[in-house]
């Protein structure tokens, strides 16, 4: 491991069950044009499982390898306690970085001392938007547009803000001990904005990630698990019943349109998403506005 003083940027990556795709991320980090960063790997695998993957990079990257129990939000909170830089990012173990991304991130924060958060887009290898829909122009991040300004892969925040808000809500996200398997990054960002932090979406800030499945068992499971988290975040942050109704009706209409055109996979996915959003919104959760 390359030891450094406090780096400019911490990359916090939680990983479980992946090796080839994690290697792809590591290779992309080894190509970065800006080198003053650390990679905090939060390992949720069996002990020793990552050793062959990390070994080739220990002399090329500043890697801090720590362990955590299962649960994405839990693991991120463990990782935050090990981050030494004043800026932190949250790459998934199956994403990868363009060669100049680290340099771009640090330059954005250096250019605006008052900015607390920057977000960008996730795109696949061909450059098509992946894992969501995104605004067509740069914008200040607000409660109204937060659903269209990126996901955790393309979220970059000052570490002091992340710690001030208490990190991630461990009742949300993949591996959480609740039905709410998504929404942790949006909840995290909304809580940061509520402290007065200023956030900005930049369309040219890109992270690569493969497309998520829509059809098949993977797509069905994603709709069922992730939609409840989305609905829960709507409730936690006071979007209200009219906004819930608008989102459910809109998604249901897309399901009906897909059904009418014979696209059964999309129709099922959208219908399950609408139902899951409603269930997540109305479900009680002790300790947070049940």
Secondary structure, DSSP 8 states (H G I E B T S, - for coil): ----SS-SEEEEEEESS-SHHHHHHHHHHHT-S---EEEEEEE-SSTTTTHHHHHTTTTTSEEEEEE--S-HHHHHHHHHTT--SSEEE---TTEEE-TTHHHHHHHHHHH-TTEEEEEEEEE-TTS-B-SS---SS-EE--TTTGGGS--GGGEEEEHHHHHHTTS--TTSSTT-SSS--S-HHHHHHHHHHHTT-EEEEEEEEEEEE-----SHHHHHHHHHHHHHHHHHHHHHTT-HHHHHHHHHHHHHHHHHHHHHTT-HHHHHHHHHHHHHHHHHHH---TTS--
